[in-house]
Structure formats: C-alpha cells, structure tokens
Amino acid sequence: MPGISRLVDHQLYILSLSKIFKDLATGMMVFIIPLYVANIDSLILQDMPIVLKAGLATTVFGLANSISQPYMGRLSEQLNKRKGFLLLGYAVFSIICYLYSVSESFESILVLRTVQGIAIGATIPAIVTMITHLSTSTVRGQAIGIYSTLRGASFGIGTLVGGAVVTYYGFVAGFYVSAALVMISAFMIAVFVKETRSHEVATVEVSHVDDPFIIRVLAVAMFMMLVGIMLILSLLPAYQTRLGASELLLGVALSAYVISRIIFQVPIGMFSDRFGRKLPILCGIFFNALIVFALGYAPDINSLIFLRLLQGIAMAAVETPLLALAVDIVGEYNISSRISTITSAQAAGVAVGPLIGGIFGGYVSFETPFQISSLMIVLSGIMVWMVLRKKKETRS
C-alpha cells in the first residue's frame, strides 16, 4: 500500500538494516564467549566448573545490559540525543571485541563482558525511540515488527556464523569479525541516519497519571515471557537425556522459536495496527503460559520442536504489539526513559531465565521451573488485563 509505505520513513529501513550487522556480531559473541572462557585460566576462580564459568560470562552481560538501560534512556532524553548513544555504544562494543582477543584471564573477560553489556544498554532505548520517531502510530506495530524481525534473524544467523568462523579460523578471528560488523553498523548510522526529535511538546496532558504504572506492569509481563522462553537453555542436557535427542535436534528446537517468531512478527504487528494491541498481547501471554507448562512434559523431541515453534508465535504476538502499545501510551515525549523499562525487562528475562531453570531444575525437579514460570506468566497476564481494562474505563 503506497499510503502506508509513506508513513514509514525510509531512514527506518536503513536503521533496521544497520542493525543486521550489529546483531550478527551479538549472535557471534553469544556463541563464542562460553567456549572461549572454557579455554582460558582464572586468577581467582580456579575451581569454578566450566559450565558455571560459561553461564556467568553470559549472565553478567545480560544483567549489565538490563540495569543500564533505564539510566541510559533517561540520559538520552535529558540530552535529547539518540544517534550519539548508538555510535558510542557500537564503538565501545567493537573495542571490547578486540580486547577479548588479548585477555588472558576469566576475570578480565567478566569485566569486559560487563562493560559491553552497558554499551549495548546505551543503544537499545535510543534505537527504539528513533524507530518511534520515524513512524506514525498507524504503522508503529509494522515498524517495530520490521525492526524485531531483522534483529531476531540476524542474531540467529550470527550464532551459525560464529561457529563457522571459530571452527575454521579460531577465536581471535571471531572477535575481529564481530568488531568489523559492528563498525559497519556504526558507519551506516553515522552517514545515512539523521538525529531524530520528538514531535510532541511536553505538557501535562502528554501522559495519564496511571501510565507509569501500566508501563511497569507491561515490563513485568515481558520479563515473565522471556524467563519462560529462556528456561530451556540451562535444561538442554536434561532434555538430551530424557528425550534421547542429538545435539542437532536440540539445536533445531532452539532455532524453531526464532524462526516462527521472525515469520509472525510483522503480520501480527500489522494486525495490532488495524485491530488494536490488547487482543494479541493477552492471547500471546496466556498461550505462552500453556506452552511453558507443556515444555516440562514434552514426551519426545518432535513435541519439543513443535512447542518451541508455538512459543515463537506467542512471543511475536506479545513483543511487537506490547512495545507499540507502550509507545501509544506514553507518546513520543520522554519515550526513551519510559520504554527502557520494558527493554531492560527483556534483557533481565534473558539473563535470569537460565538461572531459574538451572536452580529449580537442578535442586527440585525438572518440571518445577516450568510449573512456576507458567503460573507467573498467567499472573502477569491477569495484571495486564486488569490495568488495560481500568485504563479503558477511566478514559471512557
């Protein structure tokens, strides 16, 4: 539709395209770092198991990313700048990739991974805000869907590229390639994307008094969704034993979620633009609760793959409309500081999910983390339904 296409600024496509290279690098790091730390010595934590070292190196990045986002979002609003945060964050990310190659201890990797998480935390509120500024409310779901689809696809491909580079050329080459990819993203943004500004004026009417609470409830729901999705990572060895599955089929199960999520994000985003955000969000939350519960009782690998496919659809139904709804609620003014609450909750869910799965799955039972997560997702869905219903009644 020509009319709708004009509502999406061409810079949005350039911005989303630039993210492909950065997310390829991020996916490579997710694959490379756990293997890399298993091959270097520790100065203090010599007796730490290899699997725990790998998990810790992954978790500190996610937590640093999550914690830094609200602060970076508020700072970008105070300075009324976003492009600079992207360029600085990408530059730091690239430098850290190089420093990995010359690091000689596990502890130094943890420090570098933390700094890299903060650098990425500076970019996420900025890029979501720029996407908002470059699209109108009538196509915002579509715009966020395009961004999320490219991000998910690039991240998934990045893990495969990381494996290939390390296999044939080694870890150092993997770090260099990652640094180069992120610098390509920075170059595209520096040259082809202009700084964006909010088109709204700060007034008392910009947001309703309950809006900050609604954003926090949406953030809780997003956190619970990601915890339920990421539980599976720490339980892969248990799945392999219980289902008698090969590493290849377990990899297919992991990628099934990414594939279905990528396929459905843009269509569901467009659906939410036309028919409203509330329906897909609530359906996705409660659908995911059922899926998470079922994941604890998957009888075979085919069932696991099928459930992960469904989980990708559930996440697509929640993520894109939920972010679009949050933008609709708060408006363009101070959006970075508000939306960073949700994006940081996403990062926290990614970091905490595997830990919850490992703790409850290792010390209680295999099914327990899925049962607990399913219940918490249901409760978060009820909270979302209640606050959105109250908001509708109040505005009526």
N, C-alpha and C positions, 0 to 999 in steps of 0.2 A: 504494500500500500504506500503510494508516494507520500500522502499526507503524514502518515505515521513516521516514515523514514526521516522526514524533515524535522520531526520533533526530537530526534536523537542526533546530537551534534557529531559531526564527522570526527572530532577530536576524541570522542568516546571510543571509537573503534581503534584509533591509534593508541590510546591509553591502554585499552584491553589487549591489543596486540603486543605492546611493550611488556605487559605482564607475562606473556608466554615465556620469554627468555628468563625472567627472574624466577618464575615458578618451576621452570625446568631445573634451574640451579638449586632451588629449595628442595625439590624432589631428589636430586642427586645427593644432597647433603644428608637427607633423612636416611638414605640407603648406605652412604659411605661412612658416616661418623660412627655408628655402632660397630662396624667391622674394624675401623681404624683404631678405636680405643682398645680393642682386644689385642692389638699388636704393639702397644707401647707400655712402658713401665710407669708405675706410680711412685711418687716420692713419699707419700704419707699413707695412702690406702692400698698397701701392697696385698693385703689378704682379702680384698673385696672380690667376690665372684665376677667372672667376665660378664655374665648376663646382667648383673646388677650395675656394673660399670656402663654397659651399653644403655640400659634403661635410664640411668641417672643423666648421662650425656644428652639423651633425648628430652627428658623431663625438664631440665634446667632451661633449655631453650624455650619450651612451651610456656613455662611459668614466667620467665623474664618477658616474653612477648606479651602475655596476658596482663601482667602487672603494669607494664609501661604504657599500654595503650590509652587508658583514661587520662594520664598525665600529659602524654604527647598530644592527645586530642584537644585538651584544654589549652595547651600552649599554642597549638596551631590556630585556634580560634582567637586567642589574645593577640597574636601577631597578624592574624588574617592572611596567612600564607599556608599553602599546601605543597606546591611544587618543590619548594626548597627542602621540605621534610622528606619527600620522595628521593630527591637527588642525594641528600646527605645520608639517608638510610641505606640506599643502594651502594654508595661509595664505601661506607663502613663495612657493609656485608662483603664486598669484594676484597677489601683489605684483610678481613678476618679469614676469608678462604685461603688467601696466600699464607697467612701466619700459621694456619693449621699445618702446612707442609714443613715448617721449620720448628714446630713444637716438639718437645722431647719428653713430656710427662703428661699423665692423665689429668692432673690437677690444672695444668695450663690449658688443656682442652676445655675443661669445665668453665674456666674464666672466659675464654674466648667465645664459647657457646652462649654464655650468659650475655655478653656484650652484643653478640649477633642477634640474640632474641630481642634485646632492647632496640636495636637498629630496625628490625622488621616491625616492631611495635610502633615505631615512629611513622611508618609508611602506611599502615592499614587504615587508621582513621582519615588520613589525608586523601588516600585514593578513593575511599567510599564517598567522602564529601565531594570530591571532584566529579565523580560519576553522577551524584545527585545534581550538581550544578549544571552538568552537561546534558541533562534530560528533563523532561517535563513530567508532571505527576501522572499523566495519562499513559505514558510508556515507561514509567520507572521500573515496574516489575520486569519488563522486557530488557531494559538496560542492565539491571542488576543480574538478570539471568544470563545475559551475554558475558558479562564480567566473570560470574561464578563458573560458567561452563568452560571458558578458556582457562581459568585458574585450575579447575579440577583436572582437565585433560592434560595440561602441561605438567602438573605435579605428578600425575600417574606415569606419564611418559618419562619424566625425569628419573624416577627410580630405575626404570629399564636402562636408560642411557648411563646412569651411574654404574650399574652393574657391568655394562659392556666396557666402559672406559677403564674401570678398575681391573677387570679381567685381562684386558689386552695391553694396557699401558701403565697400570699401577695407581696408587692413591694420589701421588703428587700430581699426576696428570688430571685426575678427577677434580682436585682443588683448583687447578689452573683453569680448567674448562668452566667450572662454576663461576669463578671470578669474572671470566670473559663474558659469559652470558649475562650476568647482572649489569656489567658495564654497557652492554648493548642496550639493555632496557633503559639505563640512565641516559644514554645518548639520544634515544628516540624521544624521551620525555623532554630533555633539555632543548632539543631542536624543533620538535613538531607540536608540543602541547604547551598552551599558554596557561598562565596562572588563572585560577577561577575565583569568582567572588559570589557571595550570596546575593540574590536579587531581592531579598526581603529586608525590611527595616526592623530593627529591634523595638518592639512595642510591647505593652502589657498583654495585648491580645494574641501575641505570637503563639503562646502555648497555654494550655489549660493547667490549672493548679495540680491536677492529678497526673499530668503527663509524665513527670519524672518517675513516679511510682509504676506507671504502666510500662515504661522502658525497662525498669528493673525486673518486673515480672517476665517480660519477654526475654530478658537476658538469662533469667533462671531457667526458663523453658529451653532456650538454646543450649545452655550448659548441660542440662539433663539429656537432651537429644544426643549431644556429642559424647557424653560419658557412655551412654548405651551403645553407641556405634563403635567406640574405641575399646570397649571391654575385650573384644575378641583378640586383640594383639597379644596381650600377655597370656592368653589361654590357647594360643596356637599349638604349643607342644602337647597340651592335654587333648585338644581336638585330634591331633595326629594319632595319639594312642587310642582314643575312644572310637574313632571312625576308621582307623587303619588307612588314612589318606596319605598320599605322597605330598612332597613339598610343592610340586607343580600344581596339584589340585587345590591345595591350601592357598597358593598364590592366585589361582583363578577365583576362589571365594573372596579374597580380599579385593581383587580388581572388579568383581561383579558389582560391588557397591558403587565404585567410581563410575563405571560405565553407565549404569542406569540413572545415576544422579545427573551425569552430563547430558544424557539424552532428554531428560524430562524437565530440566531447569528452565529453559527458555519458554517452552509451551505452557508450563504452569505459571511462570511469571506473566505471560500474556493473558492467561486465564484470569489471574488476580487483577490485572489492569481493567478487565472488562466486567467481571462479576464480583469483585471485592476480595479483600485479603483474608478475612476471618475464616471462611469455609475451608480453603486449602490448609491453612495453618492448623486448625483444630483437627481436621481429618488426618493430617500428617503426624501430629503428636500422638494421638490415640492409636493410630495404625502402627507407629513405631513401638509403642508400649507392648502391643501384642507380639510384634516381631521379636523384640528383645527377649521377652519371656520364652518364646518358642526356640530361640537360639540355644537356650540351656538344655533343650531336649531334642536337638537335631539327631535323627537316627542314623543318617548316612551323609556322605559328602555332597551328594546331589541336593539333598534337602538344605544343607548349609549354603550352598551356592544360590539356590532359589531364594532363601530367606534374605541373603545379602543383596540380591537383585531388588527385592521388595523394599529393603531398607534404604537403598539409594533413591527409590521413588518417594518414600516417606520423607527423607531429608530434603529432596528437591521441593516437595510440597510445603515445607516449613521455611527453609532458609531464605529463598528469594522473596516470597510474599511477606515474611516477617521483617526483613530489612526494609522493604518498600513501605510497609505499614509504619515502622518506626520513623522513617523519614516523613511520611504523611502526617504523623502526629506532631513531631517537633518542628517541622518546617525546615527551611534552609538556614535559619539563624542559629548559631551555636551548634550546628549539627555534629561537628567532629567530636566535641566533648560528650554529647548525648549518645551517639551511635557507637562510640568506642566502648561504652558499657556492654553492648551486645557482642561486638567483635572480640573484646577481651574475654568474654564468657565463652566464646567459641574456642579460643586458644587454651583457656583453662580446662575445658572439657576434653580437648585432645590430649593435654598433659596428664590430667588426673584419671581419665578413664582406664588406661592400662594399669595404673597403680591400684585402683579399686578392684579391678579384675584379679590382679595378682594376689592381693591381700586376702580377699574373701574366698577366692578360688583355691588359694594355697592353704589357708588355715581353717576354713569352714567346710565348704563343699563346692564342687564345680558349678552346681546350679544356683548357689546363693547369690553371686553378684548379678546374675540375670534377673532373679526374682526381685532383689532390692531395686535395681535400676528401673525395671518395668513399673514398679509401684511409684517411684519418684517421678517418672515421666507422666504417669496418669495424674498425680497430684499437681504437677506443673501445668498440665493441660487444663485442669479444673480452674486453677488460678487465672490462666489466660482467658478462659471463657468468662469468668466472673468479672474481671476488670474491663474486658471489652464490652460486656453487657452493661455494666454500670456506666461506662463512658457513653454508650449509645443512649441510655435512658437520660443521662444528665444533659446531653446536647439536645435531646428531643424536648 
